[in-house]
Amino acid sequence: MKFHPQFKLNSHQFKTADELIAFTKLMDDEVFHFLNDWFNKLPFINLTTSGSTGYPKEIRLKKEHMINSAKATGEYFKLFENTTALLCMSPKYIAGKMMLVRAMVLGWDLDVVEPTSTPLKKLNKNYDFCAMVPMQVTSSLNELHKIKTLIVGGGAVSNSIKRSVQNMKTAIFATYGMTETVTHIAVQKLNNIPTTYFSCLPNVKVSKDTRNCLVIDAPQISDDRIITNDIVEIINETSFIWLGRFDNVINSGGVKLFPEQIEFCLTEIIENRFFLASEPDELLGNKLILVIESLPYSEDNIKILKKKLKSSLSTYEIPKSIYFTTPFVETETKKIQRQKTLDLILNQSEN
């Protein structure tokens, strides 16, 4: 496995893989361990999924597919050799690992910093490309001018973030992807003429199955078609609108509710983290509930919240019960584990 001759890591260039690995041993344990695996003789990398939609699982990705994914990102965003890039996400997971792969394959000048909530705060340098999670974007709004092109993944992008970035010169994109797709296979423009749909990267085509869930045909990054649990509206073979998770859809009194779509509306109303779910109901079969990461509200504040819910949502979309708990159960990458949090709440209410 070779790396591009123009590749730089924290302003250093390297002649051999051994020299690069030795440098990272003193810099970052996760980078060091990944590069050790990257430059061994095996044709694959073993990874663990985040576990946000279930239990984490071990999967095996071909290095060839990771290289192809890196090239597709470079082609889509026109990021070729000597691109300056910032890695401010954990190298333990696929998003961070792929920033390293892109840099090595495409010949980028990559800086690695600690994955804090405010990674740009102490930096006096501008970058062509960076990837962040929504929390980092929210905490870095005053610093985003340091980035030319920014991709955002690892969680839904709120309406609040979308509004905040509209007039920025930085080109900002939400990403769609997962460990199995070697990070993103599609992106959605969030500002400077934003779009409502995701556009696929080169060599990726999409369709949907009988459940209306996304099916990904990407032979450059996967030997098999990838069948997801994400309900979508297909625009054409290279673009789609994401509606929500199949396993989160709630059938309440015969009406199908998409929690993620309703949650977008509620980001204007609820300051704390929250999510929508369901619990059994004798009349409706399942009723919609709202779970807020907070100590219980006062009766007056609950009345104010319910009034806001009624003015913002349709009759079917209004939660029938509101629960409070803190903290939410999370994955290592700070994604909310909805089912585990919900199980905790419902078990407490039964006792």
SULKA-V417707 format. One record per residue. N is the residue number from 1. RES is the residue in one letter. SS is DSSP state (H for helix, E for strand, - for the rest). NEAR is the number of other ideal C-beta (glycine too) atoms within 8 Angstrom. D_CENTER is the distance of its C-alpha to the mean C-alpha in whole Angstrom. Layout:
n->(N:N)
res->(RES:RES)
ss->(SS:SS)
near->(NEAR:NEAR)
d_center->(D_CENTER:D_CENTER)
//
This chain:
n->(1:2:3:4:5:6:7:8:9:10:11:12:13:14:15:16:17:18:19:20:21:22:23:24:25:26:27:28:29:30:31:32:33:34:35:36:37:38:39:40:41:42:43:44:45:46:47:48:49:50:51:52:53:54:55:56:57:58:59:60:61:62:63:64:65:66:67:68:69:70:71:72:73:74:75:76:77:78:79:80:81:82:83:84:85:86:87:88:89:90:91:92:93:94:95:96:97:98:99:100:101:102:103:104:105:106:107:108:109:110:111:112:113:114:115:116:117:118:119:120:121:122:123:124:125:126:127:128:129:130:131:132:133:134:135:136:137:138:139:140:141:142:143:144:145:146:147:148:149:150:151:152:153:154:155:156:157:158:159:160:161:162:163:164:165:166:167:168:169:170:171:172:173:174:175:176:177:178:179:180:181:182:183:184:185:186:187:188:189:190:191:192:193:194:195:196:197:198:199:200:201:202:203:204:205:206:207:208:209:210:211:212:213:214:215:216:217:218:219:220:221:222:223:224:225:226:227:228:229:230:231:232:233:234:235:236:237:238:239:240:241:242:243:244:245:246:247:248:249:250:251:252:253:254:255:256:257:258:259:260:261:262:263:264:265:266:267:268:269:270:271:272:273:274:275:276:277:278:279:280:281:282:283:284:285:286:287:288:289:290:291:292:293:294:295:296:297:298:299:300:301:302:303:304:305:306:307:308:309:310:311:312:313:314:315:316:317:318:319:320:321:322:323:324:325:326:327:328:329:330:331:332:333:334:335:336:337:338:339:340:341:342:343:344:345:346:347:348:349:350:351)
res->(M:K:F:H:P:Q:F:K:L:N:S:H:Q:F:K:T:A:D:E:L:I:A:F:T:K:L:M:D:D:E:V:F:H:F:L:N:D:W:F:N:K:L:P:F:I:N:L:T:T:S:G:S:T:G:Y:P:K:E:I:R:L:K:K:E:H:M:I:N:S:A:K:A:T:G:E:Y:F:K:L:F:E:N:T:T:A:L:L:C:M:S:P:K:Y:I:A:G:K:M:M:L:V:R:A:M:V:L:G:W:D:L:D:V:V:E:P:T:S:T:P:L:K:K:L:N:K:N:Y:D:F:C:A:M:V:P:M:Q:V:T:S:S:L:N:E:L:H:K:I:K:T:L:I:V:G:G:G:A:V:S:N:S:I:K:R:S:V:Q:N:M:K:T:A:I:F:A:T:Y:G:M:T:E:T:V:T:H:I:A:V:Q:K:L:N:N:I:P:T:T:Y:F:S:C:L:P:N:V:K:V:S:K:D:T:R:N:C:L:V:I:D:A:P:Q:I:S:D:D:R:I:I:T:N:D:I:V:E:I:I:N:E:T:S:F:I:W:L:G:R:F:D:N:V:I:N:S:G:G:V:K:L:F:P:E:Q:I:E:F:C:L:T:E:I:I:E:N:R:F:F:L:A:S:E:P:D:E:L:L:G:N:K:L:I:L:V:I:E:S:L:P:Y:S:E:D:N:I:K:I:L:K:K:K:L:K:S:S:L:S:T:Y:E:I:P:K:S:I:Y:F:T:T:P:F:V:E:T:E:T:K:K:I:Q:R:Q:K:T:L:D:L:I:L:N:Q:S:E:N)
ss->(-:-:-:-:-:-:-:E:E:-:-:E:E:-:-:-:H:H:H:H:H:H:H:H:H:-:-:-:H:H:H:H:H:H:H:H:H:H:-:-:-:-:-:E:E:E:E:E:-:-:-:-:-:-:-:-:-:E:E:E:E:E:H:H:H:H:H:H:H:H:H:H:H:H:H:H:H:-:-:-:-:-:-:E:E:E:E:-:-:-:-:-:-:H:H:H:H:H:H:H:H:H:H:H:H:H:-:-:E:E:E:E:-:-:-:-:-:-:-:-:-:-:-:-:-:-:E:E:E:E:E:E:-:H:H:H:H:H:H:-:-:-:-:H:H:H:E:E:E:E:E:E:-:-:-:-:-:-:H:H:H:H:H:H:-:-:-:-:-:-:E:E:E:E:E:E:E:E:H:H:H:-:E:E:E:E:E:E:E:-:-:-:-:-:-:-:-:E:E:E:-:-:-:-:E:E:E:E:-:-:-:-:E:E:E:E:E:-:-:-:-:-:-:-:-:E:E:E:E:E:E:E:E:E:E:E:-:-:E:E:E:E:E:E:E:H:H:H:-:E:E:E:-:-:E:E:E:-:H:H:H:H:H:H:H:H:-:-:-:-:-:-:-:E:E:E:E:E:E:E:E:-:-:-:E:E:E:E:E:E:E:E:E:-:-:-:-:-:H:H:H:H:H:H:H:H:H:H:H:H:H:H:-:-:H:H:H:-:-:-:E:E:E:E:E:-:-:-:-:E:-:-:-:-:-:E:-:H:H:H:H:H:H:H:H:H:H:H:H:H:-)
near->(6:4:10:11:5:9:14:10:12:8:6:7:5:11:4:6:11:6:9:13:12:8:11:12:7:5:9:8:5:10:12:12:8:12:13:9:10:12:9:6:2:6:5:8:12:8:12:11:10:12:13:8:6:4:4:8:8:7:10:8:12:9:11:7:12:15:10:12:14:13:10:14:13:14:9:9:8:6:13:8:8:8:13:12:16:14:14:13:14:8:14:6:14:10:11:14:13:14:14:15:13:14:15:10:12:14:12:17:12:14:12:10:10:5:8:8:6:9:14:12:7:4:10:3:7:6:12:8:16:11:13:13:12:13:9:14:16:10:8:13:9:4:10:14:7:9:13:8:13:14:14:16:12:10:8:7:10:9:9:9:13:12:7:8:14:9:4:10:4:12:9:15:12:12:13:10:10:7:13:8:13:14:12:12:11:15:13:14:12:12:12:8:4:10:7:5:9:12:10:11:12:7:9:15:9:16:9:10:8:3:7:7:13:12:12:14:9:12:7:9:14:12:4:4:7:10:7:9:7:11:13:13:6:10:7:5:6:8:11:12:9:10:10:12:10:10:6:11:12:12:9:14:7:4:7:6:13:11:14:11:9:13:12:10:12:14:10:7:9:8:2:7:7:11:10:14:12:9:10:7:10:4:5:9:8:11:11:17:13:12:15:13:11:8:5:5:10:6:6:6:8:10:8:8:12:9:8:9:13:8:5:9:10:5:5:9:9:10:9:8:8:11:10:11:12:7:6:10:8:9:10:8:10:7:11:10:12:9:6:8:14:11:8:10:11:9:8:8:7:5:4)
d_center->(28:29:27:28:31:29:26:26:24:25:28:30:31:32:34:33:30:32:33:29:28:31:30:26:28:29:26:23:23:20:20:24:23:21:23:26:24:23:27:29:31:28:26:23:21:20:17:15:12:10:12:10:12:15:17:16:17:19:18:20:19:21:22:23:20:18:20:20:16:17:20:18:16:19:21:19:18:22:21:24:26:26:23:22:19:17:15:14:11:13:15:15:12:11:9:12:14:13:14:17:18:18:20:23:23:23:25:23:24:21:21:19:19:19:15:16:15:17:17:19:22:24:24:27:25:23:21:20:16:14:10:9:6:8:11:12:12:14:16:17:18:21:20:18:21:21:18:19:16:13:9:6:3:2:4:7:9:12:15:16:14:15:19:19:17:20:23:21:22:19:17:14:11:8:7:7:7:8:10:13:12:12:9:9:12:12:11:12:14:14:18:21:21:18:18:17:16:14:16:16:16:20:21:19:20:19:21:21:23:26:23:21:18:17:18:17:20:19:22:21:18:20:23:22:21:18:18:15:15:14:16:17:20:20:22:23:22:20:18:17:16:13:15:14:14:17:18:17:20:23:26:28:32:31:28:25:22:19:17:14:16:19:16:16:19:20:17:21:23:21:20:19:16:17:16:19:20:24:27:30:33:36:36:33:32:29:28:25:24:22:21:21:20:24:27:29:30:34:36:36:32:31:34:32:29:30:32:29:27:30:30:27:26:28:31:29:25:27:26:29:29:27:26:25:24:23:21:18:17:14:13:13:10:11:9:12:14:16:18:20:20:21:24:25:26:28:29:30:32:34:35)
//
